[in-house]
């Protein structure tokens, strides 16, 4: 998911050669946010009665 988000959101900047440190930080968050959300959803589901 992070790769797809990075290509959509930052692809033009990278292709044009204008990537800055901020661009790379944004790309890092494109990987971290979906991962954290999936982990939080999983943890919430495990704690819910009848989740198994």
mmCIF entry with sequence, helices, sheets and N, C-alpha, C, O atoms, coordinates in Angstrom:
data_MODEL
# 
_entry.id   MODEL 
# 
_entity.id                         1 
_entity.type                       polymer 
_entity.pdbx_number_of_molecules   1 
# 
_entity_poly.entity_id                      1 
_entity_poly.type                           'polypeptide(L)' 
_entity_poly.nstd_linkage                   no 
_entity_poly.nstd_monomer                   no 
_entity_poly.pdbx_seq_one_letter_code       
;(UNK)(UNK)(UNK)(UNK)(UNK)(UNK)(UNK)(UNK)(UNK)(UNK)(UNK)(UNK)(UNK)(UNK)(UNK)(UNK)
(UNK)(UNK)(UNK)(UNK)(UNK)(UNK)(UNK)(UNK)(UNK)(UNK)(UNK)(UNK)(UNK)(UNK)(UNK)(UNK)
(UNK)(UNK)(UNK)(UNK)(UNK)(UNK)(UNK)(UNK)(UNK)(UNK)(UNK)(UNK)(UNK)(UNK)(UNK)(UNK)
(UNK)(UNK)(UNK)(UNK)
;
_entity_poly.pdbx_seq_one_letter_code_can   XXXXXXXXXXXXXXXXXXXXXXXXXXXXXXXXXXXXXXXXXXXXXXXXXXXX 
_entity_poly.pdbx_strand_id                 A 
# 
loop_
_entity_poly_seq.entity_id 
_entity_poly_seq.num 
_entity_poly_seq.mon_id 
_entity_poly_seq.hetero 
1 1  UNK n 
1 2  UNK n 
1 3  UNK n 
1 4  UNK n 
1 5  UNK n 
1 6  UNK n 
1 7  UNK n 
1 8  UNK n 
1 9  UNK n 
1 10 UNK n 
1 11 UNK n 
1 12 UNK n 
1 13 UNK n 
1 14 UNK n 
1 15 UNK n 
1 16 UNK n 
1 17 UNK n 
1 18 UNK n 
1 19 UNK n 
1 20 UNK n 
1 21 UNK n 
1 22 UNK n 
1 23 UNK n 
1 24 UNK n 
1 25 UNK n 
1 26 UNK n 
1 27 UNK n 
1 28 UNK n 
1 29 UNK n 
1 30 UNK n 
1 31 UNK n 
1 32 UNK n 
1 33 UNK n 
1 34 UNK n 
1 35 UNK n 
1 36 UNK n 
1 37 UNK n 
1 38 UNK n 
1 39 UNK n 
1 40 UNK n 
1 41 UNK n 
1 42 UNK n 
1 43 UNK n 
1 44 UNK n 
1 45 UNK n 
1 46 UNK n 
1 47 UNK n 
1 48 UNK n 
1 49 UNK n 
1 50 UNK n 
1 51 UNK n 
1 52 UNK n 
# 
_struct_asym.id          A 
_struct_asym.entity_id   1 
# 
loop_
_struct_conf.conf_type_id 
_struct_conf.id 
_struct_conf.pdbx_PDB_helix_id 
_struct_conf.beg_label_comp_id 
_struct_conf.beg_label_asym_id 
_struct_conf.beg_label_seq_id 
_struct_conf.pdbx_beg_PDB_ins_code 
_struct_conf.end_label_comp_id 
_struct_conf.end_label_asym_id 
_struct_conf.end_label_seq_id 
_struct_conf.pdbx_end_PDB_ins_code 
_struct_conf.beg_auth_comp_id 
_struct_conf.beg_auth_asym_id 
_struct_conf.beg_auth_seq_id 
_struct_conf.end_auth_comp_id 
_struct_conf.end_auth_asym_id 
_struct_conf.end_auth_seq_id 
_struct_conf.pdbx_PDB_helix_class 
_struct_conf.details 
_struct_conf.pdbx_PDB_helix_length 
HELX_P HELX_P1 AA1 UNK A 2  ? UNK A 15 ? UNK A 2  UNK A 15 1 ? 14 
HELX_P HELX_P2 AA2 UNK A 21 ? UNK A 46 ? UNK A 21 UNK A 46 1 ? 26 
# 
_struct_conf_type.id          HELX_P 
_struct_conf_type.criteria    ? 
_struct_conf_type.reference   ? 
# 
loop_
_atom_site.group_PDB 
_atom_site.id 
_atom_site.type_symbol 
_atom_site.label_atom_id 
_atom_site.label_alt_id 
_atom_site.label_comp_id 
_atom_site.label_asym_id 
_atom_site.label_entity_id 
_atom_site.label_seq_id 
_atom_site.pdbx_PDB_ins_code 
_atom_site.Cartn_x 
_atom_site.Cartn_y 
_atom_site.Cartn_z 
_atom_site.occupancy 
_atom_site.B_iso_or_equiv 
_atom_site.pdbx_formal_charge 
_atom_site.auth_seq_id 
_atom_site.auth_comp_id 
_atom_site.auth_asym_id 
_atom_site.auth_atom_id 
_atom_site.pdbx_PDB_model_num 
ATOM 1   N N  . UNK A 1 1  ? 0.819   -1.183  0.000   1.00 0.00 ? 1  UNK A N  1 
ATOM 2   C CA . UNK A 1 1  ? 0.000   0.000   0.000   1.00 0.00 ? 1  UNK A CA 1 
ATOM 3   C C  . UNK A 1 1  ? 0.872   1.259   0.000   1.00 0.00 ? 1  UNK A C  1 
ATOM 4   O O  . UNK A 1 1  ? 0.547   2.245   -0.661  1.00 0.00 ? 1  UNK A O  1 
ATOM 5   N N  . UNK A 1 2  ? 1.961   1.218   0.732   1.00 0.00 ? 2  UNK A N  1 
ATOM 6   C CA . UNK A 1 2  ? 2.833   2.391   0.814   1.00 0.00 ? 2  UNK A CA 1 
ATOM 7   C C  . UNK A 1 2  ? 3.435   2.773   -0.519  1.00 0.00 ? 2  UNK A C  1 
ATOM 8   O O  . UNK A 1 2  ? 3.572   3.955   -0.831  1.00 0.00 ? 2  UNK A O  1 
ATOM 9   N N  . UNK A 1 3  ? 3.795   1.775   -1.306  1.00 0.00 ? 3  UNK A N  1 
ATOM 10  C CA . UNK A 1 3  ? 4.381   2.057   -2.623  1.00 0.00 ? 3  UNK A CA 1 
ATOM 11  C C  . UNK A 1 3  ? 3.370   2.723   -3.539  1.00 0.00 ? 3  UNK A C  1 
ATOM 12  O O  . UNK A 1 3  ? 3.689   3.693   -4.228  1.00 0.00 ? 3  UNK A O  1 
ATOM 13  N N  . UNK A 1 4  ? 2.163   2.208   -3.547  1.00 0.00 ? 4  UNK A N  1 
ATOM 14  C CA . UNK A 1 4  ? 1.110   2.798   -4.377  1.00 0.00 ? 4  UNK A CA 1 
ATOM 15  C C  . UNK A 1 4  ? 0.819   4.232   -3.948  1.00 0.00 ? 4  UNK A C  1 
ATOM 16  O O  . UNK A 1 4  ? 0.733   5.125   -4.792  1.00 0.00 ? 4  UNK A O  1 
ATOM 17  N N  . UNK A 1 5  ? 0.667   4.459   -2.655  1.00 0.00 ? 5  UNK A N  1 
ATOM 18  C CA . UNK A 1 5  ? 0.419   5.819   -2.161  1.00 0.00 ? 5  UNK A CA 1 
ATOM 19  C C  . UNK A 1 5  ? 1.572   6.758   -2.513  1.00 0.00 ? 5  UNK A C  1 
ATOM 20  O O  . UNK A 1 5  ? 1.351   7.906   -2.900  1.00 0.00 ? 5  UNK A O  1 
ATOM 21  N N  . UNK A 1 6  ? 2.787   6.268   -2.378  1.00 0.00 ? 6  UNK A N  1 
ATOM 22  C CA . UNK A 1 6  ? 3.954   7.094   -2.698  1.00 0.00 ? 6  UNK A CA 1 
ATOM 23  C C  . UNK A 1 6  ? 3.989   7.466   -4.168  1.00 0.00 ? 6  UNK A C  1 
ATOM 24  O O  . UNK A 1 6  ? 4.291   8.609   -4.510  1.00 0.00 ? 6  UNK A O  1 
ATOM 25  N N  . UNK A 1 7  ? 3.682   6.512   -5.043  1.00 0.00 ? 7  UNK A N  1 
ATOM 26  C CA . UNK A 1 7  ? 3.668   6.811   -6.478  1.00 0.00 ? 7  UNK A CA 1 
ATOM 27  C C  . UNK A 1 7  ? 2.588   7.822   -6.827  1.00 0.00 ? 7  UNK A C  1 
ATOM 28  O O  . UNK A 1 7  ? 2.820   8.736   -7.620  1.00 0.00 ? 7  UNK A O  1 
ATOM 29  N N  . UNK A 1 8  ? 1.417   7.662   -6.242  1.00 0.00 ? 8  UNK A N  1 
ATOM 30  C CA . UNK A 1 8  ? 0.321   8.580   -6.536  1.00 0.00 ? 8  UNK A CA 1 
ATOM 31  C C  . UNK A 1 8  ? 0.617   9.977   -5.989  1.00 0.00 ? 8  UNK A C  1 
ATOM 32  O O  . UNK A 1 8  ? 0.430   10.977  -6.683  1.00 0.00 ? 8  UNK A O  1 
ATOM 33  N N  . UNK A 1 9  ? 1.077   10.036  -4.744  1.00 0.00 ? 9  UNK A N  1 
ATOM 34  C CA . UNK A 1 9  ? 1.240   11.330  -4.084  1.00 0.00 ? 9  UNK A CA 1 
ATOM 35  C C  . UNK A 1 9  ? 2.552   12.042  -4.405  1.00 0.00 ? 9  UNK A C  1 
ATOM 36  O O  . UNK A 1 9  ? 2.575   13.270  -4.488  1.00 0.00 ? 9  UNK A O  1 
ATOM 37  N N  . UNK A 1 10 ? 3.636   11.303  -4.586  1.00 0.00 ? 10 UNK A N  1 
ATOM 38  C CA . UNK A 1 10 ? 4.954   11.926  -4.758  1.00 0.00 ? 10 UNK A CA 1 
ATOM 39  C C  . UNK A 1 10 ? 5.640   11.566  -6.068  1.00 0.00 ? 10 UNK A C  1 
ATOM 40  O O  . UNK A 1 10 ? 6.751   12.028  -6.328  1.00 0.00 ? 10 UNK A O  1 
ATOM 41  N N  . UNK A 1 11 ? 5.000   10.751  -6.892  1.00 0.00 ? 11 UNK A N  1 
ATOM 42  C CA . UNK A 1 11 ? 5.633   10.277  -8.116  1.00 0.00 ? 11 UNK A CA 1 
ATOM 43  C C  . UNK A 1 11 ? 6.110   11.378  -9.042  1.00 0.00 ? 11 UNK A C  1 
ATOM 44  O O  . UNK A 1 11 ? 7.220   11.301  -9.569  1.00 0.00 ? 11 UNK A O  1 
ATOM 45  N N  . UNK A 1 12 ? 5.303   12.392  -9.249  1.00 0.00 ? 12 UNK A N  1 
ATOM 46  C CA . UNK A 1 12 ? 5.675   13.480  -10.154 1.00 0.00 ? 12 UNK A CA 1 
ATOM 47  C C  . UNK A 1 12 ? 6.876   14.256  -9.630  1.00 0.00 ? 12 UNK A C  1 
ATOM 48  O O  . UNK A 1 12 ? 7.751   14.647  -10.403 1.00 0.00 ? 12 UNK A O  1 
ATOM 49  N N  . UNK A 1 13 ? 6.921   14.476  -8.334  1.00 0.00 ? 13 UNK A N  1 
ATOM 50  C CA . UNK A 1 13 ? 8.043   15.210  -7.730  1.00 0.00 ? 13 UNK A CA 1 
ATOM 51  C C  . UNK A 1 13 ? 9.335   14.413  -7.893  1.00 0.00 ? 13 UNK A C  1 
ATOM 52  O O  . UNK A 1 13 ? 10.378  14.969  -8.238  1.00 0.00 ? 13 UNK A O  1 
ATOM 53  N N  . UNK A 1 14 ? 9.255   13.118  -7.646  1.00 0.00 ? 14 UNK A N  1 
ATOM 54  C CA . UNK A 1 14 ? 10.444  12.272  -7.768  1.00 0.00 ? 14 UNK A CA 1 
ATOM 55  C C  . UNK A 1 14 ? 10.890  12.174  -9.218  1.00 0.00 ? 14 UNK A C  1 
ATOM 56  O O  . UNK A 1 14 ? 12.083  12.273  -9.509  1.00 0.00 ? 14 UNK A O  1 
ATOM 57  N N  . UNK A 1 15 ? 9.946   11.980  -10.130 1.00 0.00 ? 15 UNK A N  1 
ATOM 58  C CA . UNK A 1 15 ? 10.277  11.881  -11.553 1.00 0.00 ? 15 UNK A CA 1 
ATOM 59  C C  . UNK A 1 15 ? 10.913  13.158  -12.080 1.00 0.00 ? 15 UNK A C  1 
ATOM 60  O O  . UNK A 1 15 ? 11.772  13.114  -12.960 1.00 0.00 ? 15 UNK A O  1 
ATOM 61  N N  . UNK A 1 16 ? 10.488  14.297  -11.538 1.00 0.00 ? 16 UNK A N  1 
ATOM 62  C CA . UNK A 1 16 ? 11.047  15.580  -11.978 1.00 0.00 ? 16 UNK A CA 1 
ATOM 63  C C  . UNK A 1 16 ? 12.394  15.878  -11.322 1.00 0.00 ? 16 UNK A C  1 
ATOM 64  O O  . UNK A 1 16 ? 13.060  16.851  -11.675 1.00 0.00 ? 16 UNK A O  1 
ATOM 65  N N  . UNK A 1 17 ? 12.792  15.037  -10.365 1.00 0.00 ? 17 UNK A N  1 
ATOM 66  C CA . UNK A 1 17 ? 14.077  15.249  -9.694  1.00 0.00 ? 17 UNK A CA 1 
ATOM 67  C C  . UNK A 1 17 ? 14.013  16.273  -8.596  1.00 0.00 ? 17 UNK A C  1 
ATOM 68  O O  . UNK A 1 17 ? 15.047  16.779  -8.159  1.00 0.00 ? 17 UNK A O  1 
ATOM 69  N N  . UNK A 1 18 ? 12.812  16.593  -8.135  1.00 0.00 ? 18 UNK A N  1 
ATOM 70  C CA . UNK A 1 18 ? 12.661  17.627  -7.110  1.00 0.00 ? 18 UNK A CA 1 
ATOM 71  C C  . UNK A 1 18 ? 12.403  17.101  -5.714  1.00 0.00 ? 18 UNK A C  1 
ATOM 72  O O  . UNK A 1 18 ? 11.881  17.825  -4.866  1.00 0.00 ? 18 UNK A O  1 
ATOM 73  N N  . UNK A 1 19 ? 12.760  15.849  -5.462  1.00 0.00 ? 19 UNK A N  1 
ATOM 74  C CA . UNK A 1 19 ? 12.513  15.270  -4.143  1.00 0.00 ? 19 UNK A CA 1 
ATOM 75  C C  . UNK A 1 19 ? 13.425  15.901  -3.099  1.00 0.00 ? 19 UNK A C  1 
ATOM 76  O O  . UNK A 1 19 ? 14.638  15.997  -3.290  1.00 0.00 ? 19 UNK A O  1 
ATOM 77  N N  . UNK A 1 20 ? 12.829  16.324  -2.007  1.00 0.00 ? 20 UNK A N  1 
ATOM 78  C CA . UNK A 1 20 ? 13.580  16.890  -0.887  1.00 0.00 ? 20 UNK A CA 1 
ATOM 79  C C  . UNK A 1 20 ? 13.480  15.923  0.288   1.00 0.00 ? 20 UNK A C  1 
ATOM 80  O O  . UNK A 1 20 ? 12.860  14.864  0.186   1.00 0.00 ? 20 UNK A O  1 
ATOM 81  N N  . UNK A 1 21 ? 14.092  16.295  1.391   1.00 0.00 ? 21 UNK A N  1 
ATOM 82  C CA . UNK A 1 21 ? 13.995  15.475  2.601   1.00 0.00 ? 21 UNK A CA 1 
ATOM 83  C C  . UNK A 1 21 ? 12.531  15.346  3.027   1.00 0.00 ? 21 UNK A C  1 
ATOM 84  O O  . UNK A 1 21 ? 12.112  14.285  3.489   1.00 0.00 ? 21 UNK A O  1 
ATOM 85  N N  . UNK A 1 22 ? 11.763  16.407  2.876   1.00 0.00 ? 22 UNK A N  1 
ATOM 86  C CA . UNK A 1 22 ? 10.342  16.372  3.247   1.00 0.00 ? 22 UNK A CA 1 
ATOM 87  C C  . UNK A 1 22 ? 9.579   15.361  2.394   1.00 0.00 ? 22 UNK A C  1 
ATOM 88  O O  . UNK A 1 22 ? 8.663   14.702  2.886   1.00 0.00 ? 22 UNK A O  1 
ATOM 89  N N  . UNK A 1 23 ? 9.947   15.236  1.130   1.00 0.00 ? 23 UNK A N  1 
ATOM 90  C CA . UNK A 1 23 ? 9.311   14.256  0.243   1.00 0.00 ? 23 UNK A CA 1 
ATOM 91  C C  . UNK A 1 23 ? 9.550   12.849  0.766   1.00 0.00 ? 23 UNK A C  1 
ATOM 92  O O  . UNK A 1 23 ? 8.627   12.035  0.796   1.00 0.00 ? 23 UNK A O  1 
ATOM 93  N N  . UNK A 1 24 ? 10.769  12.557  1.175   1.00 0.00 ? 24 UNK A N  1 
ATOM 94  C CA . UNK A 1 24 ? 11.100  11.219  1.668   1.00 0.00 ? 24 UNK A CA 1 
ATOM 95  C C  . UNK A 1 24 ? 10.411  10.933  2.996   1.00 0.00 ? 24 UNK A C  1 
ATOM 96  O O  . UNK A 1 24 ? 10.017  9.796   3.254   1.00 0.00 ? 24 UNK A O  1 
ATOM 97  N N  . UNK A 1 25 ? 10.261  11.951  3.845   1.00 0.00 ? 25 UNK A N  1 
ATOM 98  C CA . UNK A 1 25 ? 9.514   11.768  5.101   1.00 0.00 ? 25 UNK A CA 1 
ATOM 99  C C  . UNK A 1 25 ? 8.055   11.455  4.805   1.00 0.00 ? 25 UNK A C  1 
ATOM 100 O O  . UNK A 1 25 ? 7.465   10.589  5.449   1.00 0.00 ? 25 UNK A O  1 
ATOM 101 N N  . UNK A 1 26 ? 7.474   12.146  3.844   1.00 0.00 ? 26 UNK A N  1 
ATOM 102 C CA . UNK A 1 26 ? 6.080   11.869  3.466   1.00 0.00 ? 26 UNK A CA 1 
ATOM 103 C C  . UNK A 1 26 ? 5.934   10.440  2.971   1.00 0.00 ? 26 UNK A C  1 
ATOM 104 O O  . UNK A 1 26 ? 4.951   9.764   3.274   1.00 0.00 ? 26 UNK A O  1 
ATOM 105 N N  . UNK A 1 27 ? 6.921   9.986   2.206   1.00 0.00 ? 27 UNK A N  1 
ATOM 106 C CA . UNK A 1 27 ? 6.868   8.613   1.703   1.00 0.00 ? 27 UNK A CA 1 
ATOM 107 C C  . UNK A 1 27 ? 6.974   7.610   2.845   1.00 0.00 ? 27 UNK A C  1 
ATOM 108 O O  . UNK A 1 27 ? 6.314   6.571   2.818   1.00 0.00 ? 27 UNK A O  1 
ATOM 109 N N  . UNK A 1 28 ? 7.786   7.906   3.836   1.00 0.00 ? 28 UNK A N  1 
ATOM 110 C CA . UNK A 1 28 ? 7.884   7.031   5.012   1.00 0.00 ? 28 UNK A CA 1 
ATOM 111 C C  . UNK A 1 28 ? 6.526   6.908   5.698   1.00 0.00 ? 28 UNK A C  1 
ATOM 112 O O  . UNK A 1 28 ? 6.124   5.810   6.085   1.00 0.00 ? 28 UNK A O  1 
ATOM 113 N N  . UNK A 1 29 ? 5.822   8.023   5.850   1.00 0.00 ? 29 UNK A N  1 
ATOM 114 C CA . UNK A 1 29 ? 4.507   7.992   6.477   1.00 0.00 ? 29 UNK A CA 1 
ATOM 115 C C  . UNK A 1 29 ? 3.482   7.239   5.631   1.00 0.00 ? 29 UNK A C  1 
ATOM 116 O O  . UNK A 1 29 ? 2.515   6.701   6.170   1.00 0.00 ? 29 UNK A O  1 
ATOM 117 N N  . UNK A 1 30 ? 3.684   7.195   4.310   1.00 0.00 ? 30 UNK A N  1 
ATOM 118 C CA . UNK A 1 30 ? 2.798   6.403   3.455   1.00 0.00 ? 30 UNK A CA 1 
ATOM 119 C C  . UNK A 1 30 ? 2.888   4.917   3.796   1.00 0.00 ? 30 UNK A C  1 
ATOM 120 O O  . UNK A 1 30 ? 1.936   4.175   3.553   1.00 0.00 ? 30 UNK A O  1 
ATOM 121 N N  . UNK A 1 31 ? 3.996   4.478   4.346   1.00 0.00 ? 31 UNK A N  1 
ATOM 122 C CA . UNK A 1 31 ? 4.146   3.096   4.787   1.00 0.00 ? 31 UNK A CA 1 
ATOM 123 C C  . UNK A 1 31 ? 3.686   2.918   6.236   1.00 0.00 ? 31 UNK A C  1 
ATOM 124 O O  . UNK A 1 31 ? 3.052   1.916   6.566   1.00 0.00 ? 31 UNK A O  1 
ATOM 125 N N  . UNK A 1 32 ? 4.000   3.876   7.089   1.00 0.00 ? 32 UNK A N  1 
ATOM 126 C CA . UNK A 1 32 ? 3.712   3.733   8.515   1.00 0.00 ? 32 UNK A CA 1 
ATOM 127 C C  . UNK A 1 32 ? 2.233   3.849   8.864   1.00 0.00 ? 32 UNK A C  1 
ATOM 128 O O  . UNK A 1 32 ? 1.737   3.084   9.690   1.00 0.00 ? 32 UNK A O  1 
ATOM 129 N N  . UNK A 1 33 ? 1.533   4.776   8.260   1.00 0.00 ? 33 UNK A N  1 
ATOM 130 C CA . UNK A 1 33 ? 0.133   5.005   8.627   1.00 0.00 ? 33 UNK A CA 1 
ATOM 131 C C  . UNK A 1 33 ? -0.750  3.784   8.347   1.00 0.00 ? 33 UNK A C  1 
ATOM 132 O O  . UNK A 1 33 ? -1.481  3.370   9.247   1.00 0.00 ? 33 UNK A O  1 
ATOM 133 N N  . UNK A 1 34 ? -0.725  3.184   7.150   1.00 0.00 ? 34 UNK A N  1 
ATOM 134 C CA . UNK A 1 34 ? -1.559  1.989   6.948   1.00 0.00 ? 34 UNK A CA 1 
ATOM 135 C C  . UNK A 1 34 ? -1.172  0.833   7.884   1.00 0.00 ? 34 UNK A C  1 
ATOM 136 O O  . UNK A 1 34 ? -2.041  0.097   8.351   1.00 0.00 ? 34 UNK A O  1 
ATOM 137 N N  . UNK A 1 35 ? 0.115   0.675   8.154   1.00 0.00 ? 35 UNK A N  1 
ATOM 138 C CA . UNK A 1 35 ? 0.577   -0.391  9.047   1.00 0.00 ? 35 UNK A CA 1 
ATOM 139 C C  . UNK A 1 35 ? 0.040   -0.166  10.464  1.00 0.00 ? 35 UNK A C  1 
ATOM 140 O O  . UNK A 1 35 ? -0.479  -1.092  11.087  1.00 0.00 ? 35 UNK A O  1 
ATOM 141 N N  . UNK A 1 36 ? 0.162   1.044   10.963  1.00 0.00 ? 36 UNK A N  1 
ATOM 142 C CA . UNK A 1 36 ? -0.331  1.357   12.310  1.00 0.00 ? 36 UNK A CA 1 
ATOM 143 C C  . UNK A 1 36 ? -1.839  1.204   12.395  1.00 0.00 ? 36 UNK A C  1 
ATOM 144 O O  . UNK A 1 36 ? -2.361  0.719   13.399  1.00 0.00 ? 36 UNK A O  1 
ATOM 145 N N  . UNK A 1 37 ? -2.537  1.611   11.357  1.00 0.00 ? 37 UNK A N  1 
ATOM 146 C CA . UNK A 1 37 ? -3.988  1.483   11.370  1.00 0.00 ? 37 UNK A CA 1 
ATOM 147 C C  . UNK A 1 37 ? -4.415  0.026   11.367  1.00 0.00 ? 37 UNK A C  1 
ATOM 148 O O  . UNK A 1 37 ? -5.363  -0.343  12.061  1.00 0.00 ? 37 UNK A O  1 
ATOM 149 N N  . UNK A 1 38 ? -3.730  -0.804  10.599  1.00 0.00 ? 38 UNK A N  1 
ATOM 150 C CA . UNK A 1 38 ? -4.049  -2.233  10.554  1.00 0.00 ? 38 UNK A CA 1 
ATOM 151 C C  . UNK A 1 38 ? -3.782  -2.886  11.903  1.00 0.00 ? 38 UNK A C  1 
ATOM 152 O O  . UNK A 1 38 ? -4.568  -3.719  12.354  1.00 0.00 ? 38 UNK A O  1 
ATOM 153 N N  . UNK A 1 39 ? -2.692  -2.520  12.544  1.00 0.00 ? 39 UNK A N  1 
ATOM 154 C CA . UNK A 1 39 ? -2.383  -3.082  13.860  1.00 0.00 ? 39 UNK A CA 1 
ATOM 155 C C  . UNK A 1 39 ? -3.403  -2.643  14.904  1.00 0.00 ? 39 UNK A C  1 
ATOM 156 O O  . UNK A 1 39 ? -3.817  -3.444  15.742  1.00 0.00 ? 39 UNK A O  1 
ATOM 157 N N  . UNK A 1 40 ? -3.806  -1.386  14.860  1.00 0.00 ? 40 UNK A N  1 
ATOM 158 C CA . UNK A 1 40 ? -4.796  -0.893  15.815  1.00 0.00 ? 40 UNK A CA 1 
ATOM 159 C C  . UNK A 1 40 ? -6.146  -1.577  15.597  1.00 0.00 ? 40 UNK A C  1 
ATOM 160 O O  . UNK A 1 40 ? -6.825  -1.929  16.562  1.00 0.00 ? 40 UNK A O  1 
ATOM 161 N N  . UNK A 1 41 ? -6.533  -1.765  14.351  1.00 0.00 ? 41 UNK A N  1 
ATOM 162 C CA . UNK A 1 41 ? -7.797  -2.443  14.049  1.00 0.00 ? 41 UNK A CA 1 
ATOM 163 C C  . UNK A 1 41 ? -7.750  -3.890  14.519  1.00 0.00 ? 41 UNK A C  1 
ATOM 164 O O  . UNK A 1 41 ? -8.730  -4.402  15.060  1.00 0.00 ? 41 UNK A O  1 
ATOM 165 N N  . UNK A 1 42 ? -6.620  -4.546  14.317  1.00 0.00 ? 42 UNK A N  1 
ATOM 166 C CA . UNK A 1 42 ? -6.469  -5.928  14.740  1.00 0.00 ? 42 UNK A CA 1 
ATOM 167 C C  . UNK A 1 42 ? -6.537  -6.037  16.260  1.00 0.00 ? 42 UNK A C  1 
ATOM 168 O O  . UNK A 1 42 ? -7.196  -6.931  16.790  1.00 0.00 ? 42 UNK A O  1 
ATOM 169 N N  . UNK A 1 43 ? -5.867  -5.143  16.951  1.00 0.00 ? 43 UNK A N  1 
ATOM 170 C CA . UNK A 1 43 ? -5.886  -5.160  18.412  1.00 0.00 ? 43 UNK A CA 1 
ATOM 171 C C  . UNK A 1 43 ? -7.290  -4.897  18.943  1.00 0.00 ? 43 UNK A C  1 
ATOM 172 O O  . UNK A 1 43 ? -7.706  -5.507  19.928  1.00 0.00 ? 43 UNK A O  1 
ATOM 173 N N  . UNK A 1 44 ? -8.013  -4.005  18.306  1.00 0.00 ? 44 UNK A N  1 
ATOM 174 C CA . UNK A 1 44 ? -9.379  -3.709  18.737  1.00 0.00 ? 44 UNK A CA 1 
ATOM 175 C C  . UNK A 1 44 ? -10.294 -4.905  18.505  1.00 0.00 ? 44 UNK A C  1 
ATOM 176 O O  . UNK A 1 44 ? -11.177 -5.175  19.320  1.00 0.00 ? 44 UNK A O  1 
ATOM 177 N N  . UNK A 1 45 ? -10.095 -5.621  17.411  1.00 0.00 ? 45 UNK A N  1 
ATOM 178 C CA . UNK A 1 45 ? -10.930 -6.776  17.099  1.00 0.00 ? 45 UNK A CA 1 
ATOM 179 C C  . UNK A 1 45 ? -10.669 -7.922  18.074  1.00 0.00 ? 45 UNK A C  1 
ATOM 180 O O  . UNK A 1 45 ? -11.599 -8.639  18.444  1.00 0.00 ? 45 UNK A O  1 
ATOM 181 N N  . UNK A 1 46 ? -9.433  -8.101  18.489  1.00 0.00 ? 46 UNK A N  1 
ATOM 182 C CA . UNK A 1 46 ? -9.105  -9.181  19.417  1.00 0.00 ? 46 UNK A CA 1 
ATOM 183 C C  . UNK A 1 46 ? -9.762  -8.943  20.772  1.00 0.00 ? 46 UNK A C  1 
ATOM 184 O O  . UNK A 1 46 ? -10.167 -9.892  21.444  1.00 0.00 ? 46 UNK A O  1 
ATOM 185 N N  . UNK A 1 47 ? -9.866  -7.697  21.166  1.00 0.00 ? 47 UNK A N  1 
ATOM 186 C CA . UNK A 1 47 ? -10.468 -7.378  22.454  1.00 0.00 ? 47 UNK A CA 1 
ATOM 187 C C  . UNK A 1 47 ? -11.989 -7.380  22.455  1.00 0.00 ? 47 UNK A C  1 
ATOM 188 O O  . UNK A 1 47 ? -12.601 -7.256  23.515  1.00 0.00 ? 47 UNK A O  1 
ATOM 189 N N  . UNK A 1 48 ? -12.603 -7.515  21.300  1.00 0.00 ? 48 UNK A N  1 
ATOM 190 C CA . UNK A 1 48 ? -14.051 -7.482  21.180  1.00 0.00 ? 48 UNK A CA 1 
ATOM 191 C C  . UNK A 1 48 ? -14.637 -8.872  21.406  1.00 0.00 ? 48 UNK A C  1 
ATOM 192 O O  . UNK A 1 48 ? -14.136 -9.842  20.837  1.00 0.00 ? 48 UNK A O  1 
ATOM 193 N N  . UNK A 1 49 ? -15.700 -8.995  22.233  1.00 0.00 ? 49 UNK A N  1 
ATOM 194 C CA . UNK A 1 49 ? -16.318 -10.305 22.428  1.00 0.00 ? 49 UNK A CA 1 
ATOM 195 C C  . UNK A 1 49 ? -16.902 -10.846 21.123  1.00 0.00 ? 49 UNK A C  1 
ATOM 196 O O  . UNK A 1 49 ? -17.498 -10.107 20.340  1.00 0.00 ? 49 UNK A O  1 
ATOM 197 N N  . UNK A 1 50 ? -16.720 -12.143 20.907  1.00 0.00 ? 50 UNK A N  1 
ATOM 198 C CA . UNK A 1 50 ? -17.243 -12.775 19.699  1.00 0.00 ? 50 UNK A CA 1 
ATOM 199 C C  . UNK A 1 50 ? -16.413 -12.534 18.471  1.00 0.00 ? 50 UNK A C  1 
ATOM 200 O O  . UNK A 1 50 ? -16.889 -12.765 17.359  1.00 0.00 ? 50 UNK A O  1 
ATOM 201 N N  . UNK A 1 51 ? -15.174 -12.073 18.627  1.00 0.00 ? 51 UNK A N  1 
ATOM 202 C CA . UNK A 1 51 ? -14.338 -11.791 17.458  1.00 0.00 ? 51 UNK A CA 1 
ATOM 203 C C  . UNK A 1 51 ? -13.682 -13.039 16.890  1.00 0.00 ? 51 UNK A C  1 
ATOM 204 O O  . UNK A 1 51 ? -13.091 -12.983 15.812  1.00 0.00 ? 51 UNK A O  1 
ATOM 205 N N  . UNK A 1 52 ? -13.771 -14.158 17.588  1.00 0.00 ? 52 UNK A N  1 
ATOM 206 C CA . UNK A 1 52 ? -13.127 -15.390 17.098  1.00 0.00 ? 52 UNK A CA 1 
ATOM 207 C C  . UNK A 1 52 ? -14.105 -16.374 16.596  1.00 0.00 ? 52 UNK A C  1 
ATOM 208 O O  . UNK A 1 52 ? -13.720 -17.456 16.151  1.00 0.00 ? 52 UNK A O  1 
# 
